[in-house]
Amino acid sequence: MQDYPKYLKSLRNSDLDKKIEETYSLLKNCQICPRKCRVNRLNNEKGFCKVGLKPIVCSYMPHHGEEPPISGAKGSGTIFFSYCNLRCAYCQNYQFSQKGEGQETSPEELSGFMLSLQKMGCHNINLVTPTHCMPQILKALKMAAEKGLNIPLVYNTSGYELPGIIRILDGIVDIYLTDMRYADNKNSIKYSQAPEYPDYNQESVKEMYRQVGESQFGDDGVIKKGLIIRHLVLPQDICGSDKIMRFISEKISKKVYISLMSQYQPYYQAYKYKEISRRINKTEYQNAIDCLNKYGLENGWIQDSQGLERFAGVNIKRNV
């Protein structure tokens, strides 16, 4: 299809050029994420995310560890961007998200990564932690699309986003894979240094859903477009599962796909906080599952000791 992925139409009608120009202008007084650090990244100044003009990429590869419709049989073409606009005390990827492991990468090099992943047969280009590098990604996307890139983009985000920035991605992104990490502002500040995370997160997720709607899948089970929401269950319900599932049910859709993650482990600096210095227990995970049932959510995956399992949203009973 000429208009799939969406960015091909944006390339043809020059809308992509306009979005590149608009977002690069935001780097001069950086306002790409809720931090609004206002440093001049065009002059390589660095704010909270510690990235100047050039993105830092830790790695790129076919990835088979995402949700089944993202990875498919051939893998998701995943590009891991270093640094992040969160500071999660428990981050399992802290080597590159917090410590910056990786190499500075030009848009030309980044476009080459995308084309290489497509050549490897990957189902999509999966941009992991892309928020702080979004303008440079768009520039690389144009270069890659002009050379034949034609697989969909997965915008794989922590969910700490400005709704206005997400609106710019309308007509570019086919698949949003977003966290809904916290329902409580005090916890988002304490554990991720992210003021007003719930408000920014909820408004951004509503915009994502407006753009891409319900998930659609090919005959091979691979997602073609839509929204998938990830929710990491934290000890003592620090994440606020009940409030988040209620929001999804009432403000998004009962049919949206949810990945309810049980794999929390106390990585990085979690040892500094007694309440999160352990794994979750069976009761905590089951309580989160019960929230899916309580609010009539119909689609997604839960996890047990054997890995991911699809659910139908009715009387779900599983153990970690």
C-alpha positions as CSV (number, residue, x, y, z in Angstrom):
1,M,0.0,0.0,0.0
2,Q,1.3,3.5,-0.9
3,D,0.1,4.9,2.4
4,Y,1.5,2.1,4.6
5,P,3.6,2.6,6.6
6,K,2.3,6.1,7.3
7,Y,5.6,7.9,6.9
8,L,5.7,7.0,3.2
9,K,2.7,9.3,2.6
10,S,4.3,12.0,4.8
11,L,7.5,11.7,2.7
12,R,5.6,12.1,-0.6
13,N,3.6,15.1,0.5
14,S,6.6,16.8,2.2
15,D,4.9,16.7,5.6
16,L,7.9,14.8,6.9
17,D,10.2,17.7,5.9
18,K,7.9,20.1,7.9
19,K,8.0,17.9,11.0
20,I,11.8,17.6,10.8
21,E,12.1,21.4,10.6
22,E,9.6,21.9,13.4
23,T,11.2,19.5,15.8
24,Y,14.8,20.6,15.1
25,S,13.7,24.1,16.0
26,L,12.7,22.8,19.4
27,L,16.2,21.6,20.0
28,K,17.5,25.2,20.0
29,N,15.8,25.8,23.3
30,C,15.1,22.1,24.0
31,Q,11.4,21.4,24.7
32,I,11.2,17.9,23.4
33,C,10.0,16.3,26.6
34,P,8.3,17.3,29.8
35,R,11.6,18.4,31.3
36,K,11.8,21.4,29.0
37,C,15.5,21.9,29.9
38,R,15.8,24.8,27.4
39,V,19.4,24.1,26.5
40,N,20.7,24.7,23.0
41,R,21.2,21.1,21.7
42,L,21.9,22.4,18.3
43,N,25.1,23.8,19.9
44,N,25.6,20.4,21.6
45,E,24.5,21.7,25.0
46,K,23.2,18.9,27.2
47,G,20.3,18.9,29.7
48,F,18.7,16.3,31.8
49,C,19.0,13.5,29.1
50,K,22.7,14.2,28.7
51,V,22.4,14.0,24.9
52,G,23.5,17.0,22.7
53,L,23.0,17.1,19.0
54,K,23.9,13.6,18.0
55,P,21.9,10.6,19.4
56,I,23.9,7.9,21.2
57,V,23.0,4.4,20.2
58,C,23.9,1.4,22.3
59,S,23.0,-1.3,19.8
60,Y,20.7,-2.4,17.0
61,M,19.6,-5.9,16.2
62,P,16.7,-8.2,15.5
63,H,15.0,-8.6,18.9
64,H,12.9,-11.6,19.8
65,G,12.1,-10.6,23.4
66,E,9.2,-8.2,22.8
67,E,5.5,-9.0,22.9
68,P,4.7,-11.7,20.4
69,P,3.1,-9.5,17.7
70,I,6.0,-7.1,17.9
71,S,8.8,-9.7,17.5
72,G,6.9,-12.1,15.3
73,A,9.0,-14.9,13.8
74,K,11.8,-12.8,12.3
75,G,12.3,-10.3,15.1
76,S,11.7,-6.7,15.7
77,G,14.4,-4.4,14.3
78,T,15.3,-2.8,17.5
79,I,17.5,0.3,18.0
80,F,18.4,1.0,21.6
81,F,19.0,4.7,22.3
82,S,21.3,5.6,25.2
83,Y,20.2,7.8,28.0
84,C,16.6,8.6,28.9
85,N,14.3,11.4,30.2
86,L,13.6,9.2,33.3
87,R,15.9,8.3,36.2
88,C,14.3,5.0,37.4
89,A,16.0,3.8,40.5
90,Y,15.3,0.2,39.4
91,C,16.2,0.4,35.7
92,Q,17.3,-2.9,34.3
93,N,19.0,-1.2,31.3
94,Y,20.9,1.2,33.4
95,Q,24.2,0.6,31.6
96,F,23.0,2.5,28.6
97,S,19.9,4.3,29.9
98,Q,21.6,5.9,32.9
99,K,25.4,5.5,32.2
100,G,25.3,6.2,28.5
101,E,27.0,3.1,27.1
102,G,27.0,3.5,23.3
103,Q,28.3,5.6,20.5
104,E,27.3,9.0,19.0
105,T,25.5,8.4,15.8
106,S,24.8,10.7,12.9
107,P,21.4,10.7,11.1
108,E,23.1,9.1,8.1
109,E,24.4,6.3,10.2
110,L,21.0,5.9,11.9
111,S,19.3,5.6,8.6
112,G,21.8,2.9,7.7
113,F,20.8,0.9,10.8
114,M,17.2,1.1,9.8
115,L,17.9,-0.2,6.3
116,S,20.2,-3.0,7.6
117,L,17.4,-4.2,10.0
118,Q,14.9,-4.2,7.1
119,K,17.4,-6.2,5.0
120,M,17.7,-8.7,7.8
121,G,14.0,-9.4,7.5
122,C,12.8,-7.7,10.6
123,H,9.0,-6.9,10.8
124,N,9.4,-3.3,12.0
125,I,11.8,-0.7,13.2
126,N,11.5,-0.6,17.0
127,L,12.8,2.7,18.5
128,V,13.6,2.1,22.2
129,T,13.7,5.2,24.4
130,P,13.4,7.5,21.4
131,T,11.8,10.6,23.0
132,H,14.9,12.7,23.5
133,C,16.2,11.9,20.0
134,M,12.9,12.3,18.1
135,P,14.0,15.1,15.7
136,Q,17.2,13.2,14.7
137,I,15.1,10.0,14.2
138,L,12.8,11.8,11.8
139,K,15.7,13.1,9.8
140,A,17.2,9.6,9.6
141,L,13.8,8.2,8.7
142,K,13.5,10.4,5.7
143,M,16.9,9.4,4.5
144,A,16.1,5.7,5.0
145,A,12.6,6.0,3.3
146,E,14.2,7.7,0.3
147,K,16.4,4.6,0.0
148,G,13.6,2.1,0.3
149,L,12.6,1.7,3.9
150,N,9.0,0.4,4.0
151,I,8.4,-1.4,7.3
152,P,6.4,0.2,10.1
153,L,7.8,2.2,13.1
154,V,7.3,1.1,16.7
155,Y,7.6,4.1,19.0
156,N,8.7,2.2,22.2
157,T,8.5,4.8,25.0
158,S,8.5,5.1,28.8
159,G,5.4,7.3,28.4
160,Y,6.9,10.5,29.9
161,E,5.9,12.5,26.8
162,L,4.5,15.9,25.9
163,P,1.2,15.4,24.2
164,G,2.1,18.1,21.7
165,I,5.2,16.3,20.7
166,I,3.2,13.1,20.2
167,R,0.8,15.0,18.0
168,I,3.7,15.8,15.7
169,L,4.2,12.1,15.2
170,D,0.7,11.8,13.7
171,G,1.2,10.4,10.2
172,I,4.6,9.0,11.1
173,V,4.1,6.2,13.6
174,D,1.9,3.2,13.0
175,I,2.6,1.3,16.3
176,Y,2.9,2.8,19.8
177,L,4.3,0.6,22.5
178,T,4.1,2.7,25.6
179,D,4.5,2.3,29.4
180,M,2.0,3.4,31.8
181,R,4.3,3.4,34.8
182,Y,2.7,5.3,37.6
183,A,-0.7,6.6,38.7
184,D,0.7,8.6,41.6
185,N,2.8,11.7,41.2
186,K,4.7,11.3,44.5
187,N,5.9,7.8,43.4
188,S,6.9,9.0,39.9
189,I,9.1,11.7,41.5
190,K,10.5,9.4,44.2
191,Y,11.4,6.4,42.0
192,S,11.9,8.0,38.5
193,Q,12.5,11.7,39.2
194,A,9.6,12.4,36.8
195,P,7.3,15.2,38.1
196,E,3.7,15.0,36.8
197,Y,4.3,11.7,35.1
198,P,0.7,10.5,35.4
199,D,-0.8,13.7,33.8
200,Y,1.7,13.8,30.9
201,N,1.4,10.0,30.5
202,Q,-2.3,9.8,30.4
203,E,-2.8,12.7,27.9
204,S,-0.1,11.3,25.7
205,V,-1.6,7.9,25.6
206,K,-5.0,9.3,24.7
207,E,-3.3,11.1,21.7
208,M,-1.5,7.9,20.7
209,Y,-4.8,6.0,20.7
210,R,-6.5,8.8,18.7
211,Q,-3.8,8.4,16.0
212,V,-3.6,4.6,15.7
213,G,-6.7,3.2,17.3
214,E,-7.3,-0.5,17.9
215,S,-4.5,-3.0,17.1
216,Q,-4.6,-4.7,13.7
217,F,-2.7,-7.8,12.9
218,G,-1.6,-9.5,9.7
219,D,-2.2,-13.2,8.9
220,D,1.1,-14.0,10.5
221,G,0.0,-12.5,13.9
222,V,2.4,-9.5,13.6
223,I,0.9,-6.1,14.5
224,K,0.5,-3.7,11.6
225,K,-0.9,-0.7,13.5
226,G,-2.3,0.2,16.9
227,L,-1.5,0.8,20.6
228,I,0.0,-1.6,23.1
229,I,0.2,-0.4,26.7
230,R,2.8,-1.9,29.0
231,H,2.3,-1.9,32.8
232,L,5.1,-3.0,35.0
233,V,3.8,-4.3,38.3
234,L,5.9,-2.9,41.2
235,P,6.1,-4.1,44.8
236,Q,3.4,-2.8,47.2
237,D,1.4,-1.5,44.2
238,I,3.7,1.5,43.9
239,C,2.6,1.6,40.2
240,G,-1.1,2.1,41.0
241,S,-2.5,-0.7,38.9
242,D,-6.2,-0.1,39.8
243,K,-6.1,3.6,38.9
244,I,-4.3,2.9,35.6
245,M,-6.6,0.1,34.5
246,R,-9.6,2.2,35.3
247,F,-8.2,5.0,33.2
248,I,-7.6,2.7,30.3
249,S,-11.1,1.2,30.5
250,E,-12.8,4.6,30.8
251,K,-10.6,6.9,28.7
252,I,-9.0,4.7,26.1
253,S,-10.7,1.4,25.3
254,K,-11.6,-1.9,26.9
255,K,-10.2,-3.5,23.7
256,V,-6.7,-2.0,23.8
257,Y,-3.9,-4.5,24.2
258,I,-2.2,-4.5,27.6
259,S,1.1,-6.2,28.5
260,L,1.0,-6.8,32.3
261,M,4.6,-7.4,33.2
262,S,5.7,-9.4,36.2
263,Q,9.5,-9.4,35.6
264,Y,10.4,-6.6,38.0
265,Q,13.7,-7.1,39.7
266,P,15.6,-4.7,42.0
267,Y,18.3,-3.6,39.6
268,Y,20.5,-0.6,39.7
269,Q,19.8,1.5,42.8
270,A,16.6,-0.2,44.0
271,Y,18.5,-1.4,47.0
272,K,18.3,2.2,48.4
273,Y,14.6,1.8,48.8
274,K,13.5,-1.0,51.1
275,E,10.0,-1.2,49.6
276,I,11.3,-2.0,46.1
277,S,14.4,-4.0,47.0
278,R,12.7,-7.3,46.3
279,R,10.8,-9.0,43.5
280,I,7.0,-8.8,43.4
281,N,5.1,-11.7,44.9
282,K,2.3,-13.8,43.6
283,T,-0.4,-11.9,45.4
284,E,0.8,-8.5,44.1
285,Y,0.7,-9.8,40.5
286,Q,-2.6,-11.5,41.0
287,N,-4.0,-8.2,42.3
288,A,-3.0,-6.5,39.1
289,I,-4.6,-9.3,37.1
290,D,-7.8,-8.8,39.1
291,C,-7.8,-5.1,38.0
292,L,-8.0,-6.3,34.4
293,N,-11.1,-8.3,35.2
294,K,-12.6,-5.5,37.4
295,Y,-12.6,-3.0,34.6
296,G,-13.5,-5.4,31.7
297,L,-10.3,-5.2,29.8
298,E,-10.3,-7.7,27.0
299,N,-7.0,-8.1,25.3
300,G,-3.3,-8.5,26.0
301,W,-0.8,-10.7,27.8
302,I,-0.1,-11.7,31.3
303,Q,3.1,-13.5,32.5
304,D,3.7,-16.6,34.5
305,S,6.8,-18.7,35.1
306,Q,6.6,-19.9,31.5
307,G,6.5,-16.5,30.0
308,L,3.8,-14.6,28.1
309,E,0.2,-15.8,27.9
310,R,-2.7,-14.2,26.0
311,F,-5.8,-13.4,28.0
312,A,-9.4,-12.8,27.1
313,G,-10.2,-10.6,30.0
314,V,-12.6,-12.9,31.9
315,N,-11.8,-14.5,35.3
316,I,-8.1,-14.4,34.7
317,K,-6.2,-16.5,37.3
318,R,-2.5,-17.1,36.9
319,N,0.5,-17.1,39.2
320,V,4.0,-15.6,38.6
